[in-house]
Amino acid sequence: MRIGLDVGGTHTDAVLMDGSQVIARVKATTTEDVASGIEAALAAVLEGQSPASIDLLTIGTTQFTNAVVERKQLSRVAAVRVCLPAGRGLMPRADWPEDLAEATDGGSYMIHGGHLYDGRALSDIQEAELTELTQTLYDTRPASVVVSCAFSPTQPEQEDKLVARLAEALPGVRICASHLMGGLGLIERENASILNASLLDFADRVANALVGSSKKLGLNCPVYVSQNDGTLIDLERVRQFPALTFASGPTNSIRGAWALTGLADAIVIDVGGTTSDIGALKNGFPRQSNLVIDVGGARTNFRMPDVIAIGLGGGSLIGRDGRSCGPQSVARELRQKALCFGGKVMTLTDVAVSQGRLTILGASESKPVASEVCEAVDSLIVEKLAAAVDLMKPGGAVLPVILVGGGAPLIPGDTLAGCPLVRPDNADVANAIGASIAQVSGEAEDMRIAGGDSREVVIERLTAMASEKALAAGADSATINIVNVEEVDIPYMATDTSRIRVSVVGDLAGREVLAS
């Protein structure tokens, strides 16, 4: 049996799964210290069960995202960009918000080196320059150092050598290679690596807390954390790459929608207390975004799901006569402020209660909102969601729309934007279910230049590289399969060039999960 846990801003959801069957489930309030809320949720789903019967604990958490957004728990990071003589005009963190740059600033440096897209060297490493840099870093002692070489994802050797040399010269300082964190795109990869490095000390504390909470309840099973692409990483990898968990909440919900319905291709709407996240299932996994991702004000190229968030949830404030709905929300104060609980603020929950779509323990059984206002609000939220669904449709195709999240009953009707609505059982804990059935993954990318290796040869090579990464993450070799091959033409190159990315997934070795 497995336990899936998702720690959100308002609720901590947990499920106990036996295969595809939900044995126990709970929605607990997320506590300020997080750990006590996790322990309460785990204790609830373990009631009547032997801790020894649990094979795996998988967790989705927003703690690292919140740390960046709130500018808390961040360490100082030195950024070393290896790109001269190119790239002089834009220093690391140049376009970051001032408070985020200040919270992570351990110095920014540029030295000669790096490569062009076709493998040619930009410049040789200059020994005197490197010696001076090493001495400066030794004197300033940042918590971490990020080394970013131009085109290191396709030419990692120089970056790896510099990391090894700095690690030897700077004992006790974490030295990080950017090609392990992000893909092609120097600035975005550098930003992603700096954010990740700034979270490393915090990641140690979070991982220790997760282990402590599970052991306190007698659990001796492995603990994994869900990451941005809907798959898992173990706690040791979380300690190295905490930023890979930034979007674990939406991805867990999207994977949970697949597990609850079996629909491999669909639109998923996760309705929460403040926002609704609209994403897409592609071959049973979250469709990944090809756009630059903004995290806390910094441009990054993390693997992130293609998700639209709109200010529509259970706590959304309703304007006069139902002319507006959100984005302002009462959030976790719903039970104190909503009309149906004796408060004075009209919310979307009040509309759903008045329309008979939602019954809440402890809420008034009367209809607190007039019917004409309810009808106006229903039309408004259908319009908002239909517009978002239209944006997410691949090529305008008609796909099922799966409603999940605690606020799923808030949404009226049977269709959205011409697509049928699907309302599965246990939709309110889809995020925890998604965490519980997650697999492990590997990914690799490279540039294909006209006149070089054929597309088939490049894909075969990348598949082998991605499979090696999945095996290193704990995948069973017999279950590894390709879930996505992405090819993007790059028009600004001198010769015809495309970027190819291959993603694979597999079951955890020795652990059975739902077949994908």
N, C-alpha and C positions, 0 to 999 in steps of 0.2 A: 504494500500500500504506500501511497505517496501523499504528502501534504503540499498544497500550493498556497502561497501567502502573497498578498499584494498590499503594500503599505501606501495608502493615499493620503492626501492632505486632510480629509475629513474622516474616512473610515479605513480600518484595517480589515480586509476580507480574508478568510481562510476556508479551505475545503479539504476534506479527507477523501481521497479517491482510491477506489479499488478497480483497476482497469479504467473503463469509461464510466463507471458508476459512482455517483456522489453518495458517500456514506454519511458524511456530516458536513455542515456548513455554518458559518457565522459571519456577521458583520459587526465588528466592534469599533468603538470610537478610537481614532488615532490619538495617542497621548503626546504630551509635550516632549517627554523624554524618549518617545518612540518605542524603546525596549519594553516598557511595562505593557503597552498596548499589544505588541507582538506576543508577549508571554500570555496575556489574557486570551487572545484569539487562539493560540496554540493549545492552551489548556482546555478551551471550550470544545474544539474538534477532537481532542484526544480523550475526552470523557468516556469512560467505559472501554477504552482501548489500551492495549499494552504498548508502551513506547518501543519495545523491541520489534513490534510488527511493522514499524515504519521503515521503508527502504530508502526514502529520499525526501528531503525538504528543499523546495524551490521557492525563492523569494523574489518579488519585484519591489523596488523601492524608489522613492523620489528624493532621497536624502542628498544625493550628489547634485542633482539638478537644483534643488533648493539652496544648496551651499553657494553655487555660482550666482543664482538670481539674487540672493540676499547678501552676497559678498561676505560670507562667514565661513570659518573653518578653512580658509585658503592659505597656502604657504607661498613663500617667495621663490620665484623661478628665474634663472638666468637663461636667456634665449640666445643661442649661437647660430647665426645663419651663415651657411657656407655657400657663397654665390658670387663673390667678387671676381671680376670687375663689374658684373651685372648687378642690378638691384640696389644701387646706392641710394636711390631717392626715397625709399620707404622703409623705415626702421621697424623692427618687430613691435607689435602692439600699437602701431601708429594710429589706427582707426578705432581703437577700443574706447569704451566709455571711461572717463577719467577715474572713477572710483574703482572699476575693475582692474584697470592698468596699475593703479597705486597698490591695490591689495595683493597683487601677484608680482610686483616689480622686483626682480633680483638682478637687474642689469640686462642690457641688450647689446649684442656684439655682432660684427660682420667680419669674416675672413675670406681669403681666396680659396676657391675650389668649386666642386659641384660639376654637373654635366648638362649637356643639351639633350633635347628629346630623343635624338638619334644615337645617343651614347658617347658622343665626342665630349672631351673634357673642356669645361669652361676655363679652368686654370689649375695649375698644380698647387698643392698645399705648400705654403711658405713657412719654413721651420721657425724662423725668428718670430713671425706673427703668432704662431701657435704657442710658442714658449711664453711670450708676453701674455697671451690670453690665459694660459694655465696659471701663471703667477697671480694675475688679477683675480681669477676665480678662487684661488687658494686663500687670498687675502680677504675677500668679501664673504666667502662661505655661504652661498645661497643654499636653500634646502634641496633644490634640484637644479639640474642643467638640462635643457633640451637642445639637441643638435639637429639642425634641419639643413640637409644638402639639397641643392637643386636637382630634381628628378631622381631622388633617392628611392622611391618605390620601384623603379625599374633598374636602378643602378645602386644597390644598397652597400656595396663593399666599402666605399670611402667613408660613409657615415658610420658603419660598424667599427672601422678601424679607429676613427676619432673618438667614438664612445668608449672603446676599450682603453685608449690612451688616457683619456680624461679620468676614467674610473680608477685607473692605477695611480694617477697623480693626486686625486681628490678623495681619499678614503672617508667614508661616512656621508658623502654627497651622492644623491641618486642621479645617475646620468641616463638620459632617455633618448632613444633614436626615433625620429619622427616617422620613419617609414613603417614602424610597427603600429602607429596610431591612426594615420590617415592615408588617403590616396593621393593621386596626382593633383597638383595645385599647391604651389609652395606656401603662399600666405595662409590659405585655409588649413593646410596640414600643420603648419607651424602653430597657428592659433589653437587648433584642436590639441596638439601635443602640450602646449603651455597650460591650457585649462586642465588637462589630465594630470600633468605633473604637480599642479598646485593642489590637487586633491589627494595626493598619495599618503600623506600623514593621516588625514581624516579617514581614508579608506582602511588603514590599519585599525583605527579605533572602531569603525563600523563593523569590520569583519570579526574583530574580537568580541564585540557585543553580540553579534548574531550567533557565534559559537557558544558564548556564555548563556544566552537565552535558551538555546536548544538543549544544552546539557543540563540546565537547571530543571528542565521538564523530563529528563531521563532519556532524551533522544541521542542515539549514537550513530545516526545515519549520516551520509555525506550531505553537505549543504551547498546548494548551487544558487546563483543569482541570474535572473533573466536579463538579457541585454537588448539593444536597440532593434535587432533584426528578428526578435521573437524566439531566439535560441538561448542556450545557457552557457555560463562560464562558472568555474569553481571559485572558491574564495581566494585562492592564491592568485588567480588571474584578476579578480576584483581588486586585490591589493596593488596590482601593476597597472590596471586599466579601468579605473572607476568610471571614467567618462563614457565607457561603452554601455552603461546602464541608464543614460539620460532619458531615453524614451521608452523605458520598460513598461510603464503604465499603459499607454495606448497599444503597444504591441501585444501585451498580455491579453487585453480585451479583444483584439482582432483575432488572435489565435484561439481564445476561448470561444468566440463566435463560430469559428470553424469546428471546434470540438463538439459544440452543442448542436450543430445543424448538419455537419458533413458537407457543407457547401464550399467547394474549393475556390470558386470565383464569385465574389459578392461585394457589395458595399456594406460597411459596418458603421453604425452610429452608436457611440458609447455616451449615454446621457448621465451626467453627474449632477452635483449640487449647484455648480456655478457655470460649467461649460459643457458643450457637447463636442466630442472629437469624432470627425468623420474620416474614415480611412477605407482602404480597399484590400480585399483578399485576392491574391494571385497565386494559383497553385497551392492554396492552403496556407500561405504565409503573407505577412504584410507586404504590400507593394512598397518598394523603396523609392525615396525621392532622389532625383538627379539634380536638385537645386542646391545652392549654397544654403546651409542651415545656420540661422542666427541662434546662438546660445548665450544668453545674458548680455547681448550686445556685441558679441564677437562672431565674425564669419568663420564657419568651420565646414569641413567635408566629412563629418562622421557618417557612418551608415545609419540613416534615420528613416522611419516610415513616412510615407507620403500621407500626411494628416492635415486636415483643416480643423481648426478649433474656432467655435463661435460661442458668444456669450449667451448660452441658453441652457438652463438647468432648473432643478427643483426649487432653488432659492431665488430665481430671477424675479426682479421687481416688475410688476405690471403697472403701466401708466394709466392715466385717466381714461375711462371708457374703453380700456383695452387697446389703446392706440400704439402702445409700445410694450416690449417684453425684453428685459435685459438691456445691456450686458451687466448692469449693477445687480448684485445678489446679496441676500442675507447670509448665504453660505451656511456655516455650522450653527448659526443662531436661528435656524428655521423654527425650532420648537418654542423659541421665546417670542418670535416676532410675527409669524404667519397667522392669518385670520383663523384658520382651522384649529389653531392651538390657543385661541383667545387673545392673540396679538392684534396689532393695528396696521400691519403692512400686508398688502395684497401680493401674493407670489404665484408662480406658475403651479405650485403644488395645490394652492387653494382652488385654482381653475380645474385641475384634474379631479380633485375631491368633489367639487360641485357638479362635474360632468359624469361622475360615477365611474371614472376609469381607475381610481386609486382609493384604497381603504387603508388608513393608518391607525394602528393601535394608539389610543389616547387622543385622537383628533375628534373634533366635533362631527356628529353625524348629520348636522344640518348642511345646507348649501350656502356657503358664505359669499358667493359671487353670483350676481345676476346673470341669467341665461344669455342676454344679448351681449354682455361683456365677455362671457365665456366663448361665444361663437366668434367674436372679433379676434380674441387671442388665439383660438384654434386656427383661424385662417392665417394669422400672422406667422405663427410658428411653422405651419406647413409650408408657407411661402419661403421662409428663411432656410429650412432644411432642404426643400426641393432645389433651391438654387445651389446649395452646397453639394447635393447629390449629383446634379448635372455636371458640376466641375470635376467630380471624381470618376464619372463614367468613362471607361476606356473607349475612345472613339464613339461616344454616344450610345454604346450598347445598353440594352435593357438587362439589368442584373437584379437579383434579389437584394433587398435592403434588410439587414439583420439588426434588430434593436436590442442592445444590451445595456447594462448599467442599472444602478438603483432607480434612475429616473426614466427608464424605458416606458412605463405605463403613462407617462405624461404626454406622449406623442399620440395624437388621434389618427383615425383612419386606417385604411387597408393598403394604400398605395402612396408613394412619394415620387414625383417626377416621372410618372408612368411605370414605376418599378414596384413589384409586390413587396409588402412588409412581412417580415418573418419575426415572430415573437417566441423564442425558445424558452423552455423551462430552465430555471436556475440562471436566467439572464442577468440577475442582479449581482451574481458572483462570478461572472464570466472572466473577469481579470484574474482571479485566483485560480480558476480552472485552466486558463491559458498558461499560467506559470507552472502548474502541476504537470502539464503534458509536453512541456518544451523539450526540444532536442539540442544537440550541439552542432556547431557549424564551422565552416572554413571558407575563406574567400581569397581570391588572388586576381590581380589585374596587370595588364601590360599594354604597351603601344604596338600596333601592327602597322608597319610602313610598307607601302606598295613596292613590290619587287623583293620583299623579304619572304619570311615563312608564310605559308597559306593560312587562311582563317582556321581551317580544321586543325592544322598543326599547333597553332597558337592556343586554341581552345583545349586541345588535348594536354598541352603543357600546363596551362593554368588549372585545369581540372586536377592534375596530379599534385600541383602545389597546394591547391585549396584542400584536397583530401588529406595531405600531410598535416595541415593545420588542424583539421577536424579530428584526426587521430590523436594529435598532441593534446587536444582539448578533452579527450576521453571518449571519442566515438567508437562504436563497434564497426570495424572495417566492412563487415558483410552488409551493413545497412546504409552505407553512404550512397547518396544519389544527388544528382544535379537538380537544383530547384530554380536556378536563374542564370541565363547567359545574356549579358547586356553589352551591346555594341553601339558606340557613339562616334560619329564622324567628327574630326577636329578640323574645321575648315581653314584655320589660319596658318597651318603648317606649309612648308615649302613643297613637300610632296604629299600625295594622298596618304593620310594617317587616320587611324581610328583607335579608340580606346576600348579594350575588351575586358570585361569583368565576369568572373565565374564564381557562383556561390553554390556550396554543397551543404547538406545536412546529414546527420546520422543519429541513431539512438545512442544513448549512453551505454557503454559496454557493460553487459550484465544486467541492464535495467530494461524492462519492457514498458513502452509507451504506446499511445495510439498511433496506428500507421498513418503516415502522411500521404 
